Amino acid sequence: MTWTAPQIDRTPEPYVGADFATYHREVALARAAVVGRSLDETFTEVGPKRRTFNLRWVYVHMIEEYARHNGPADLIRERIDGVVGE
């Protein structure tokens, strides 16, 4: 039995453009928030736990989250287009 890639409905362009615009705005806001700050600078979260983190922890956490969510998406893409990384 051979596997056939399913037909995928593409997201209409206006939505894609809006999503990318939102992403770029959020990246700009995040970059502006850390300008001139040290990776060792700490802050305390708002909420009942009031945990303290440093900026370095935030960067590592964001990389972990990105990798965690991007990995499965990459597996799906590989099944669709057949292209694998080196």
Phi, psi and omega in degrees: 000134180256150180267133178245130179297134179289155173286132183245129175285123179282144176290133179303140183310318182302324180289319179298313179299318179294320179296316178295322179296317177298315179302313182295324176295317180294320177298316179298318178295319179294318178296318180296327182291337184251002180302129176077006181261147178276149176296339180269356179295136183251160175209159181248132182290156175273135180136179186293330183282327178052044179286152179252134180230162170248167183297326178302316179299319180299314179299314180297317179299317180294322176296316178300314181296318178300313180296319182298319183273334181282328181303305179299323179296323179292322177297320178295315180299318179300321179293329182281309186257351176077359181273127178245154179287168180269000000 
